Amino acid sequence: MNSMVTTAVVVGAIFGLGLYALVRALVPSRRGPVSTVARIDELRARGGIGGYPSATPSAPAAGGEPGTRRRDQLLARVGDRVAELYLQRGWEQRSLRADLALLDRTWEGFLANKVVLAALGLFFGPFVFSMAWLLGFGSSPVVPVWLALAFAGLFFFLPDLEVRRDAKAKRRDFRRVVAAYLDLVAMSLAGGRGLPEALKAAAEVSDGWALKRIQTALADARITGLTQWQALGRLGDEVGVDELKDLSTSLALVADDGAKVRASLSARAETMRHRELADIEGSAGEKSQSMLIAQLLLCMGFLIFLIFPAGMRVFQA
């Protein structure tokens, strides 16, 4: 009897602690001077160069269904509260923010998605336990608590894996476009254009998403008074592409010498192509090794299938 009471107290304490943490995360607390200044700096940075959408979630569409509008408003509030919590704790997550900027996703929407999935995990864990209990596995009431916490933690980090996977593929495509863009700029310089005109003309040869981002960054540079290579460097910093940041530094050093600019751009484009070729060869090698391991495991399973009956007869004899 005492053990049952103790178990019930432990289960209630764990759920109460989780509910308290959730309320503390969603209810806004009083901001200190440091967090207020950091919030102002973040809002000021959102209006900078980069060609990516603002991190503030857009307002729900006025013409949607009432249920959809309420859901979007609730998700927006949850995202704002969690983003404020991250800001107060100093969790910047710069690499993750760069991935989201590359994928045109908002930081608040991403955090709201993580919270929703974690809440689903809290219910999914006990559901799995109830199915197992109906099948006759397990009887302790503590098991659903740990399952709920485990699935909540797992579901909370699933969006991180998805974003990093998608951003890795998209960043690889972006680097390919940058290599071709550098070749186009070098050809424009060889045709007698100046560096600003060459950068702008090379970005307008296509309507692809990568060149659109470069076009937007160059257009914002004219409005804000920055040089175009500074805009490219800031874009590279926002989306996590080091090649654009290196390009910005090199162009700032040799912007007045057309011959050095052409040589630098051609060399960088060639280096990026060689690096991409090396990555492709490395990926092909990894896939070949994986196929070889799969074939060996298949052969081993087939041999065990052939040898097992004879071995059983020998041991039974």
Backbone as numpy.savetxt, mean C-alpha at the origin, in Angstrom:
# Nx Ny Nz CAx CAy CAz Cx Cy Cz
-16.89 -25.02 39.85 -17.72 -23.81 39.85 -16.85 -22.55 39.85
-15.78 -22.60 40.70 -14.89 -21.44 40.77 -14.17 -21.21 39.43
-13.79 -22.32 38.77 -13.09 -22.19 37.49 -14.00 -21.58 36.43
-15.30 -21.94 36.48 -16.22 -21.36 35.51 -16.40 -19.87 35.75
-16.46 -19.46 37.03 -16.59 -18.03 37.34 -15.34 -17.27 36.90
-14.18 -17.85 37.15 -12.92 -17.21 36.74 -12.85 -17.06 35.23
-13.25 -18.09 34.52 -13.24 -18.04 33.06 -14.18 -16.96 32.54
-15.38 -16.88 33.15 -16.33 -15.86 32.72 -15.79 -14.45 32.99
-15.11 -14.27 34.13 -14.54 -12.96 34.46 -13.44 -12.60 33.45
-12.60 -13.57 33.11 -11.51 -13.31 32.15 -12.08 -12.95 30.78
-13.09 -13.71 30.34 -13.70 -13.43 29.04 -14.34 -12.05 29.03
-15.08 -11.70 30.09 -15.70 -10.39 30.16 -14.68 -9.26 30.21
-13.57 -9.48 30.92 -12.53 -8.45 31.00 -11.89 -8.21 29.64
-11.65 -9.27 28.90 -11.02 -9.13 27.58 -11.95 -8.39 26.63
-13.21 -8.77 26.61 -14.16 -8.07 25.74 -14.35 -6.62 26.17
-14.38 -6.38 27.47 -14.50 -5.00 27.94 -13.30 -4.16 27.56
-12.10 -4.72 27.64 -10.90 -4.00 27.24 -10.92 -3.69 25.75
-11.36 -4.66 24.95 -11.46 -4.40 23.53 -12.49 -3.32 23.20
-13.63 -3.34 23.90 -14.65 -2.31 23.68 -14.14 -0.94 24.10
-13.41 -0.88 25.21 -12.86 0.40 25.66 -11.84 0.95 24.66
-10.97 0.07 24.12 -9.99 0.51 23.12 -10.69 1.02 21.87
-11.77 0.35 21.45 -12.51 0.79 20.27 -13.15 2.15 20.50
-13.74 2.37 21.68 -14.36 3.66 21.98 -13.31 4.77 22.04
-12.16 4.48 22.64 -11.10 5.47 22.73 -10.56 5.84 21.35
-10.57 4.86 20.43 -10.07 5.13 19.08 -11.05 5.97 18.27
-12.36 5.79 18.54 -13.36 6.47 17.72 -13.77 7.82 18.30
-13.72 7.96 19.62 -14.12 9.23 20.24 -12.93 10.19 20.23
-13.09 11.38 19.69 -11.96 12.32 19.63 -11.56 12.79 21.03
-10.27 12.83 21.25 -9.75 13.33 22.52 -9.25 14.76 22.36
-8.92 15.37 23.46 -8.45 16.75 23.43 -7.05 16.80 22.83
-6.88 17.65 21.83 -5.60 17.74 21.15 -4.63 18.60 21.95
-3.37 18.15 21.95 -2.32 18.93 22.53 -1.69 19.86 21.50
-0.81 20.76 21.94 -0.18 21.70 21.00 0.64 20.99 19.92
1.36 19.92 20.31 2.20 19.22 19.33 1.35 18.57 18.25
0.27 17.87 18.65 -0.59 17.22 17.67 -1.31 18.23 16.80
-1.65 19.39 17.35 -2.32 20.43 16.55 -1.39 20.97 15.48
-0.13 21.24 15.84 0.84 21.71 14.85 1.09 20.64 13.79
1.19 19.38 14.22 1.40 18.30 13.24 0.21 18.18 12.30
-0.99 18.39 12.82 -2.19 18.34 11.98 -2.19 19.46 10.94
-1.77 20.65 11.36 -1.71 21.78 10.42 -0.67 21.51 9.34
0.49 20.96 9.72 1.52 20.65 8.74 1.04 19.59 7.75
0.28 18.61 8.25 -0.22 17.57 7.35 -1.23 18.15 6.36
-2.13 18.99 6.84 -3.11 19.60 5.94 -2.44 20.51 4.92
-1.37 21.20 5.32 -0.65 22.04 4.38 0.07 21.20 3.34
0.60 20.04 3.75 1.31 19.18 2.80 0.38 18.56 1.79
-0.90 18.41 2.12 -1.83 17.79 1.18 -2.06 18.63 -0.06
-1.82 19.91 0.02 -2.03 20.77 -1.14 -0.79 20.93 -1.99
0.24 20.10 -1.80 1.50 20.27 -2.52 1.48 19.62 -3.88
2.72 19.47 -4.44 2.89 18.90 -5.77 2.77 17.39 -5.69
2.44 16.75 -6.80 2.45 15.29 -6.84 1.43 14.71 -7.75
0.39 15.43 -8.04 -0.61 14.89 -8.96 -1.46 13.80 -8.38
-1.50 13.67 -7.06 -2.32 12.63 -6.46 -3.45 13.29 -5.70
-4.54 12.59 -5.48 -5.69 13.20 -4.84 -5.42 13.49 -3.39
-6.21 14.40 -2.84 -6.07 14.76 -1.43 -6.37 13.57 -0.55
-5.69 13.54 0.59 -5.89 12.43 1.52 -7.19 12.52 2.27
-7.86 13.65 2.16 -9.15 13.79 2.82 -10.21 13.07 2.04
-10.99 12.19 2.63 -11.99 11.46 1.88 -13.05 12.38 1.33
-13.46 12.10 0.13 -14.47 12.94 -0.51 -15.82 12.74 0.13
-16.65 13.75 0.03 -17.99 13.67 0.62 -18.84 12.70 -0.16
-19.76 12.01 0.47 -20.61 11.07 -0.23 -21.46 11.78 -1.27
-21.74 11.06 -2.30 -22.55 11.62 -3.38 -23.95 11.92 -2.89
-24.46 13.09 -3.31 -25.77 13.51 -2.82 -26.90 12.71 -3.45
-26.64 12.15 -4.63 -27.72 11.46 -5.32 -27.80 9.98 -5.05
-26.98 9.47 -4.09 -26.97 8.04 -3.82 -28.13 7.63 -2.94
-28.18 6.33 -2.63 -29.21 5.81 -1.76 -28.96 6.30 -0.32
-30.01 6.47 0.47 -29.81 6.92 1.85 -28.93 5.97 2.65
-29.12 4.65 2.47 -28.28 3.71 3.20 -26.83 3.79 2.79
-26.60 4.00 1.50 -25.22 4.13 1.02 -24.57 5.40 1.55
-25.34 6.49 1.60 -24.80 7.75 2.12 -24.46 7.62 3.59
-25.33 6.99 4.37 -25.04 6.83 5.79 -23.82 5.94 6.00
-23.70 4.90 5.20 -22.54 4.02 5.34 -21.25 4.78 5.00
-21.27 5.56 3.92 -20.08 6.33 3.54 -19.73 7.37 4.60
-20.75 8.01 5.16 -20.48 8.99 6.22 -19.89 8.32 7.46
-20.41 7.14 7.80 -19.88 6.42 8.96 -18.43 5.99 8.72
-18.15 5.48 7.52 -16.78 5.09 7.20 -15.85 6.29 7.21
-16.35 7.44 6.72 -15.52 8.66 6.72 -15.20 9.07 8.16
-16.19 9.01 9.05 -15.93 9.38 10.44 -14.95 8.42 11.10
-15.14 7.12 10.85 -14.21 6.14 11.42 -12.80 6.37 10.90
-12.67 6.61 9.59 -11.34 6.88 9.02 -10.69 8.11 9.61
-11.48 9.17 9.82 -10.94 10.40 10.42 -10.47 10.15 11.85
-11.26 9.40 12.61 -10.89 9.14 14.01 -9.60 8.31 14.08
-9.51 7.29 13.26 -8.32 6.44 13.30 -7.10 7.21 12.78
-7.29 8.04 11.74 -6.19 8.85 11.24 -5.71 9.84 12.30
-6.65 10.40 13.06 -6.28 11.30 14.16 -5.50 10.55 15.24
-5.91 9.31 15.51 -5.19 8.50 16.48 -3.77 8.22 16.01
-3.61 7.88 14.72 -2.27 7.65 14.17 -1.42 8.92 14.28
-2.04 10.07 14.01 -1.31 11.33 14.05 -0.87 11.66 15.47
-1.73 11.44 16.45 -1.39 11.73 17.84 -0.30 10.80 18.35
-0.30 9.56 17.89 0.72 8.61 18.33 2.03 8.75 17.55
2.03 9.52 16.47 3.25 9.69 15.68 3.52 8.56 14.72
2.50 7.79 14.37 2.68 6.68 13.42 2.53 7.23 12.00
3.64 7.51 11.35 3.59 8.18 10.05 3.29 7.21 8.91
3.88 6.01 8.95 3.64 5.02 7.89 3.95 5.61 6.50
5.15 6.12 6.33 5.46 6.83 5.09 5.44 5.91 3.87
6.01 4.73 4.00 6.03 3.82 2.85 4.61 3.40 2.46
3.77 3.17 3.46 2.39 2.80 3.17 1.63 3.96 2.55
1.88 5.17 3.01 1.24 6.35 2.41 1.69 6.53 0.97
2.97 6.27 0.69 3.45 6.35 -0.70 2.76 5.32 -1.59
2.55 4.13 -1.05 1.83 3.10 -1.83 0.39 3.53 -2.11
-0.26 4.11 -1.11 -1.64 4.57 -1.30 -1.70 5.73 -2.30
-0.71 6.63 -2.24 -0.68 7.73 -3.20 -0.48 7.22 -4.61
0.33 6.19 -4.77 0.54 5.62 -6.09 -0.73 4.94 -6.61
-1.51 4.35 -5.70 -2.74 3.66 -6.09 -3.95 4.58 -6.11
-3.77 5.88 -5.85 -4.87 6.84 -5.82 -5.92 6.48 -4.78
-5.47 6.07 -3.61 -6.37 5.74 -2.52 -6.11 6.69 -1.35
-7.15 6.97 -0.59 -7.02 7.91 0.52 -6.55 7.18 1.78
-5.83 7.90 2.62 -5.32 7.34 3.87 -6.46 7.04 4.83
-7.43 7.95 4.94 -8.55 7.73 5.85 -9.42 6.56 5.40
-9.67 6.46 4.09 -10.46 5.34 3.59 -9.76 4.00 3.83
-8.45 3.99 3.69 -7.69 2.77 3.95 -7.80 2.36 5.41
-7.67 3.32 6.33 -7.78 3.01 7.76 -9.19 2.55 8.13
-10.21 3.17 7.52 -11.58 2.73 7.78 -11.79 1.29 7.31
-11.20 0.94 6.19 -11.31 -0.43 5.70 -10.64 -1.41 6.65
-9.51 -1.03 7.23 -8.83 -1.90 8.19 -9.70 -2.12 9.43
-10.34 -1.06 9.93 -11.17 -1.18 11.13 -12.38 -2.07 10.85
-13.00 -1.89 9.70 -14.16 -2.71 9.35 -13.78 -4.19 9.26
-12.66 -4.47 8.62 -12.22 -5.86 8.51 -11.87 -6.45 9.87
-11.27 -5.64 10.75 -10.97 -6.13 12.09 -12.26 -6.46 12.86
-13.28 -5.62 12.70 -14.56 -5.90 13.34 -15.19 -7.18 12.80
-15.06 -7.40 11.50 -15.56 -8.65 10.93 -14.79 -9.85 11.47
-13.48 -9.66 11.69 -12.69 -10.75 12.25 -13.12 -11.12 13.66
-13.57 -10.13 14.44 -14.06 -10.43 15.79 -15.27 -11.36 15.76
-16.10 -11.21 14.74 -17.27 -12.09 14.63 -16.94 -13.39 13.89
-15.95 -13.34 13.02 -15.61 -14.53 12.24 -14.95 -15.60 13.11
-14.14 -15.16 14.10 -13.49 -16.13 14.98 -14.49 -16.98 15.75
-15.43 -16.37 16.50 -16.43 -17.20 17.19 -17.29 -18.02 16.23
-17.52 -17.51 15.02 -18.30 -18.29 14.05 -17.56 -19.57 13.68
-16.24 -19.45 13.47 -15.46 -20.65 13.16 -15.49 -21.63 14.33
-15.39 -21.08 15.56 -15.44 -21.96 16.72 -16.79 -22.64 16.84
-17.87 -21.90 16.58 -19.20 -22.51 16.69 -19.36 -23.64 15.68
-18.83 -23.46 14.47 -18.89 -24.54 13.49 -18.10 -25.75 13.96
-16.89 -25.48 14.52 -16.09 -26.59 15.03 -16.77 -27.27 16.22
-17.43 -26.46 17.08 -18.12 -27.03 18.23 -19.29 -27.91 17.81
-20.00 -27.50 16.77 -21.08 -28.34 16.27 -20.58 -29.67 15.72
-19.34 -29.66 15.23 -18.74 -30.90 14.73 -18.10 -31.73 15.83
-18.10 -31.20 17.06 -17.58 -31.97 18.17 -16.16 -31.64 18.57
-15.60 -30.53 18.08 -14.23 -30.16 18.41 -14.24 -28.98 19.39
-13.61 -29.17 20.55 -13.45 -28.07 21.49 -14.68 -27.83 22.34
-14.43 -27.42 23.60 -15.54 -27.11 24.49 -15.24 -25.94 25.42
-14.02 -25.40 25.42 -13.66 -24.32 26.34 -14.22 -22.99 25.84
-14.83 -22.18 26.72 -15.37 -20.89 26.29 -14.28 -19.84 26.04
-13.03 -20.12 26.44 -11.95 -19.16 26.19 -11.50 -19.21 24.74
-11.71 -20.31 24.07 -11.25 -20.47 22.69 -11.86 -19.42 21.75
-13.16 -19.12 21.81 -13.68 -18.09 20.90 -13.04 -16.73 21.09
-12.64 -16.39 22.32 -12.00 -15.10 22.56 -10.68 -15.01 21.82
-9.86 -16.02 21.96 -8.57 -15.99 21.28 -8.74 -16.08 19.77
-9.72 -16.85 19.33 -9.97 -16.89 17.89 -10.42 -15.54 17.37
-11.28 -14.87 18.14 -11.75 -13.55 17.72 -10.60 -12.56 17.63
-9.72 -12.55 18.65 -8.59 -11.64 18.63 -7.62 -11.97 17.51
-7.38 -13.26 17.27 -6.45 -13.66 16.22 -6.98 -13.28 14.84
-8.25 -13.55 14.59 -8.83 -13.21 13.29 -8.95 -11.69 13.13
-9.22 -10.97 14.22 -9.27 -9.51 14.12 -7.91 -8.94 13.75
-6.85 -9.44 14.38 -5.51 -8.99 14.02 -5.13 -9.36 12.60
-5.50 -10.57 12.18 -5.19 -10.99 10.82 -5.93 -10.15 9.78
-7.22 -9.94 10.01 -8.01 -9.14 9.07 -7.57 -7.68 9.07
-7.06 -7.19 10.21 -6.62 -5.80 10.29 -5.42 -5.53 9.38
-4.54 -6.53 9.23 -3.33 -6.34 8.43 -3.47 -6.86 7.00
-4.60 -7.44 6.65 -4.79 -7.89 5.27 -4.75 -6.74 4.26
-5.38 -5.57 4.53 -5.27 -4.47 3.56 -3.84 -4.01 3.32
-2.98 -4.10 4.33 -1.58 -3.71 4.14 -0.91 -4.60 3.10
-1.16 -5.90 3.20 -0.57 -6.83 2.23 -1.09 -6.56 0.83
-2.40 -6.30 0.73 -2.98 -6.03 -0.58 -2.42 -4.75 -1.21
-2.31 -3.69 -0.39 -1.80 -2.42 -0.91 -0.35 -2.55 -1.34
0.46 -3.21 -0.55 1.88 -3.35 -0.90 2.05 -4.21 -2.15
1.22 -5.24 -2.30 1.32 -6.07 -3.50 0.93 -5.28 -4.74
-0.19 -4.56 -4.68 -0.63 -3.78 -5.84 0.33 -2.64 -6.14
0.83 -1.98 -5.09 1.75 -0.87 -5.31 3.07 -1.34 -5.89
3.52 -2.52 -5.52 4.77 -3.04 -6.07 4.66 -3.24 -7.57
3.54 -3.83 -8.01 3.34 -4.04 -9.45 3.18 -2.71 -10.19
2.44 -1.78 -9.59 2.22 -0.49 -10.26 3.49 0.36 -10.27
4.29 0.27 -9.22 5.54 1.02 -9.20 6.52 0.47 -10.23
6.49 -0.83 -10.46 7.34 -1.42 -11.50 6.94 -0.89 -12.88
5.64 -0.78 -13.14 5.18 -0.21 -14.40 5.56 1.28 -14.50
5.49 1.97 -13.38 5.83 3.39 -13.38 7.31 3.59 -13.73
8.17 2.73 -13.23 9.59 2.85 -13.55 9.84 2.60 -15.03
9.11 1.68 -15.62 9.27 1.45 -17.07 8.88 2.70 -17.85
7.81 3.33 -17.44 7.37 4.54 -18.13 8.40 5.66 -17.93
8.97 5.75 -16.74 9.98 6.79 -16.49 11.20 6.59 -17.38
11.61 5.34 -17.59 12.75 5.08 -18.47 12.46 5.55 -19.90
11.26 5.24 -20.41 10.88 5.71 -21.74 10.75 7.22 -21.77
10.26 7.80 -20.70 10.11 9.26 -20.61 11.47 9.96 -20.70
12.46 9.40 -20.05 13.79 10.01 -20.10 14.36 9.97 -21.51
14.12 8.88 -22.23 14.57 8.81 -23.62 13.88 9.87 -24.47
12.58 10.08 -24.23 11.85 11.09 -25.00 12.37 12.49 -24.69
12.67 12.75 -23.43 13.22 14.06 -23.07 14.57 14.27 -23.73
15.41 13.24 -23.75 16.72 13.36 -24.38 16.59 13.63 -25.87
15.64 12.98 -26.52 15.43 13.22 -27.95 14.92 14.64 -28.20
14.05 15.12 -27.32 13.56 16.49 -27.48 14.69 17.50 -27.29
15.58 17.23 -26.35 16.73 18.13 -26.17 17.65 18.10 -27.38
17.82 16.91 -27.97 18.65 16.82 -29.17 18.02 17.56 -30.34
16.71 17.72 -30.32 16.02 18.46 -31.38 16.06 19.96 -31.21
16.70 20.46 -30.15 16.87 21.88 -29.97 15.95 22.52 -28.96
15.12 21.76 -28.27 14.24 22.34 -27.27 14.99 22.57 -25.96
14.48 23.51 -25.18 15.02 23.70 -23.86 14.53 22.64 -22.91
15.13 22.59 -21.73 14.78 21.54 -20.76 13.33 21.63 -20.31
12.79 22.79 -19.93 11.37 22.83 -19.52 10.43 22.39 -20.63
10.69 22.86 -21.87 9.82 22.46 -22.99 9.95 20.97 -23.28
11.17 20.43 -23.16 11.36 19.00 -23.43 10.65 18.14 -22.39
10.72 18.54 -21.11 10.03 17.78 -20.06 8.52 17.79 -20.27
7.99 18.93 -20.65 6.54 19.05 -20.86 6.10 18.29 -22.10
6.86 18.43 -23.22 6.47 17.76 -24.47 6.55 16.25 -24.34
7.56 15.73 -23.64 7.69 14.27 -23.49 6.56 13.69 -22.64
6.04 14.48 -21.70 4.95 13.98 -20.86 3.61 13.98 -21.57
3.51 14.67 -22.70 2.24 14.79 -23.41 2.11 13.84 -24.58
3.01 12.90 -24.73 2.95 11.99 -25.88 1.94 10.87 -25.65
1.46 10.70 -24.44 0.54 9.60 -24.14 -0.42 10.03 -23.06
-1.55 9.33 -22.98 -2.57 9.57 -21.95 -2.55 8.50 -20.87
-1.44 7.76 -20.76 -1.34 6.75 -19.72 -1.32 7.36 -18.33
-1.67 6.54 -17.34 -1.81 7.06 -15.98 -0.48 7.59 -15.45
0.64 6.94 -15.80 1.93 7.38 -15.28 2.33 8.74 -15.85
2.19 8.91 -17.16 2.51 10.20 -17.75 1.50 11.27 -17.33
0.27 10.87 -17.05 -0.69 11.84 -16.52 -0.24 12.38 -15.17
0.31 11.51 -14.34 0.82 11.97 -13.05 1.98 12.95 -13.25
2.84 12.66 -14.19 3.96 13.57 -14.47 3.45 14.89 -15.04
2.44 14.82 -15.94 1.86 16.05 -16.49 1.28 16.93 -15.39
0.57 16.32 -14.46 -0.04 17.08 -13.38 1.02 17.71 -12.49
2.10 16.96 -12.21 3.17 17.51 -11.40 3.83 18.70 -12.09
4.07 18.60 -13.38 4.70 19.71 -14.11 3.75 20.91 -14.18
2.45 20.66 -14.35 1.49 21.76 -14.38 1.41 22.46 -13.03
1.44 21.71 -11.94 1.42 22.32 -10.62 2.69 23.12 -10.34
3.80 22.71 -10.96 5.04 23.45 -10.77 4.94 24.86 -11.31
4.26 25.03 -12.43 4.11 26.38 -12.99 3.23 27.25 -12.10
2.27 26.65 -11.41 1.36 27.42 -10.56 2.04 27.82 -9.25
2.80 26.89 -8.67 3.40 27.14 -7.35 4.76 27.81 -7.43
5.32 27.93 -8.62 6.61 28.60 -8.76 7.81 27.72 -8.56
7.63 26.42 -8.47 8.75 25.49 -8.37 9.31 25.19 -9.74
10.55 24.75 -9.78 11.11 24.27 -11.03 10.52 22.90 -11.36
10.58 22.54 -12.61 9.97 21.28 -13.02 10.70 20.08 -12.44
12.02 20.17 -12.30 12.73 19.04 -11.71 12.45 18.92 -10.22
12.18 20.05 -9.56 11.76 19.95 -8.16 10.40 19.27 -8.04
9.51 19.57 -8.98 8.19 18.93 -8.98 8.32 17.43 -9.21
9.21 17.03 -10.12 9.42 15.60 -10.36 10.02 14.93 -9.12
10.92 15.63 -8.44 11.47 15.04 -7.22 10.43 14.87 -6.14
9.54 15.85 -6.01 8.48 15.73 -5.01 7.50 14.62 -5.38
7.21 14.48 -6.66 6.35 13.37 -7.09 6.99 12.03 -6.77
8.31 11.92 -7.04 9.00 10.67 -6.71 9.00 10.38 -5.23
9.08 11.42 -4.40 9.04 11.23 -2.96 7.66 10.79 -2.50
6.61 11.32 -3.12 5.25 10.99 -2.71 4.86 9.57 -3.10
5.27 9.11 -4.27 4.87 7.78 -4.74 5.94 6.73 -4.50
7.08 7.13 -3.90 8.11 6.15 -3.56 8.92 5.66 -4.74
9.17 6.51 -5.73 9.99 6.14 -6.89 11.31 6.90 -6.77
12.37 6.19 -6.41 13.66 6.84 -6.17 14.27 7.40 -7.45
13.93 6.81 -8.59 14.51 7.29 -9.84 14.12 8.74 -10.13
12.90 9.11 -9.81 12.48 10.50 -10.02 13.20 11.46 -9.07
13.45 11.02 -7.83 14.19 11.87 -6.91 15.64 12.06 -7.36
16.26 10.97 -7.84 17.63 11.09 -8.35 17.66 11.96 -9.61
16.64 11.83 -10.45 16.57 12.66 -11.65 16.45 14.13 -11.28
15.67 14.45 -10.27 15.53 15.83 -9.84 16.86 16.41 -9.37
17.61 15.62 -8.62 18.91 16.10 -8.13 19.89 16.34 -9.26
19.94 15.39 -10.21 20.89 15.53 -11.31 20.52 16.68 -12.24
19.22 16.87 -12.50 18.81 17.97 -13.36 19.08 19.32 -12.70
18.97 19.39 -11.38 19.27 20.64 -10.70 20.74 21.02 -10.82
21.60 20.01 -11.00 23.04 20.29 -11.11 23.47 20.67 -12.52
22.81 20.10 -13.54 23.27 20.30 -14.93 22.17 20.91 -15.78
21.25 21.65 -15.16 20.11 22.18 -15.93 20.54 23.19 -16.98
21.67 23.86 -16.79 22.10 24.91 -17.72 22.97 24.38 -18.85
23.34 23.13 -18.82 24.20 22.55 -19.87 23.41 21.48 -20.60
22.97 21.79 -21.83 22.13 20.85 -22.57 22.82 19.55 -22.88
24.12 19.58 -23.22 24.84 18.35 -23.55 24.94 17.42 -22.34
25.23 17.98 -21.17 25.31 17.15 -19.97 23.94 16.59 -19.60
22.90 17.37 -19.82 21.54 16.89 -19.52 21.21 15.70 -20.39
21.49 15.80 -21.68 21.18 14.69 -22.60 21.97 13.44 -22.22
23.26 13.62 -21.91 24.07 12.47 -21.53 23.57 11.84 -20.23
23.19 12.69 -19.27 22.71 12.18 -17.99 21.40 11.42 -18.15
20.47 11.97 -18.94 19.18 11.31 -19.14 19.34 9.99 -19.87
20.18 9.98 -20.91 20.39 8.74 -21.66 21.02 7.67 -20.78
21.99 8.07 -19.94 22.64 7.11 -19.06 21.65 6.55 -18.03
20.81 7.42 -17.48 19.84 6.97 -16.50 18.80 6.03 -17.12
18.35 6.37 -18.32 17.38 5.49 -18.99 17.98 4.12 -19.27
19.23 4.10 -19.70 19.89 2.82 -19.95 20.07 2.02 -18.67
20.44 2.72 -17.59 20.60 2.03 -16.30 19.28 1.44 -15.82
18.20 2.17 -16.00 16.90 1.67 -15.58 16.48 0.46 -16.41
16.79 0.48 -17.70 16.45 -0.68 -18.54 17.25 -1.91 -18.13
18.54 -1.72 -17.85 19.37 -2.86 -17.40 18.87 -3.40 -16.07
18.48 -2.51 -15.18 17.95 -2.96 -13.90 16.64 -3.72 -14.08
15.79 -3.23 -14.95 14.53 -3.93 -15.21 14.78 -5.30 -15.83
15.75 -5.37 -16.74 16.09 -6.66 -17.35 16.64 -7.63 -16.31
17.46 -7.12 -15.39 17.99 -7.99 -14.33 16.87 -8.49 -13.42
15.90 -7.62 -13.11 14.77 -8.04 -12.28 13.94 -9.10 -12.99
13.74 -8.93 -14.29 12.97 -9.92 -15.05 13.68 -11.26 -15.07
15.00 -11.22 -15.28 15.76 -12.47 -15.28 15.74 -13.14 -13.91
15.85 -12.33 -12.85 15.79 -12.90 -11.51 14.43 -13.51 -11.21
13.35 -12.85 -11.64 12.00 -13.38 -11.43 11.80 -14.68 -12.21
12.34 -14.71 -13.44 12.22 -15.94 -14.23 12.99 -17.09 -13.58
14.17 -16.78 -13.01 14.93 -17.82 -12.31 14.20 -18.36 -11.10
13.56 -17.47 -10.34 12.79 -17.90 -9.17 11.62 -18.80 -9.58
10.95 -18.42 -10.65 9.83 -19.25 -11.11 10.32 -20.61 -11.61
11.49 -20.65 -12.25 12.04 -21.93 -12.71 12.37 -22.83 -11.52
12.95 -22.24 -10.46 13.25 -23.03 -9.27 11.98 -23.54 -8.61
10.94 -22.70 -8.58 9.67 -23.14 -8.00 9.07 -24.30 -8.78
9.12 -24.22 -10.09 8.61 -25.31 -10.91 9.42 -26.59 -10.69
10.75 -26.45 -10.53 11.58 -27.63 -10.29 11.23 -28.29 -8.96
11.03 -27.48 -7.92 10.66 -28.03 -6.61 9.30 -28.71 -6.69
8.35 -28.10 -7.41 7.03 -28.73 -7.55 7.13 -30.06 -8.27
7.97 -30.14 -9.30 8.14 -31.41 -10.02 8.78 -32.47 -9.13
9.76 -32.08 -8.31 10.40 -33.04 -7.41 9.40 -33.56 -6.38
8.57 -32.65 -5.83 7.56 -33.11 -4.86 6.55 -34.04 -5.51
6.18 -33.77 -6.76 5.25 -34.65 -7.46 5.86 -36.02 -7.69
7.13 -36.06 -8.09 7.80 -37.35 -8.28 7.93 -38.10 -6.97
8.24 -37.39 -5.88 8.35 -38.05 -4.58 7.01 -38.65 -4.15
5.92 -37.88 -4.34 4.61 -38.42 -4.01 4.25 -39.64 -4.84
4.63 -39.63 -6.12 4.34 -40.79 -6.98 5.14 -42.00 -6.52
6.41 -41.80 -6.13 7.22 -42.92 -5.66 6.66 -43.49 -4.36
6.22 -42.60 -3.45 5.62 -43.09 -2.20 4.35 -43.88 -2.50
3.56 -43.42 -3.48 2.35 -44.14 -3.86 2.67 -45.54 -4.38
3.80 -45.69 -5.10 4.18 -47.01 -5.62 4.79 -47.91 -4.56
5.58 -47.33 -3.65 6.33 -48.14 -2.69 5.49 -48.50 -1.47
4.50 -47.67 -1.12 3.76 -47.87 0.13 3.08 -49.25 0.21
2.37 -49.73 -0.81 1.73 -51.07 -0.68 2.75 -52.19 -0.44
3.86 -52.16 -1.19 4.86 -53.22 -0.98 5.47 -53.13 0.42
5.72 -51.92 0.90 6.29 -51.78 2.24 5.33 -52.28 3.32
4.03 -52.04 3.15 3.06 -52.50 4.12 3.02 -54.03 4.16
3.13 -54.65 3.00 3.12 -56.12 2.98 4.37 -56.68 3.65
5.50 -56.02 3.46 6.74 -56.51 4.09 6.64 -56.40 5.61
6.14 -55.28 6.12 6.08 -55.10 7.58 5.02 -56.01 8.19
3.93 -56.27 7.47 2.89 -57.17 8.00 3.36 -58.62 8.03
4.27 -58.95 7.10 4.80 -60.31 7.10 5.75 -60.51 8.27
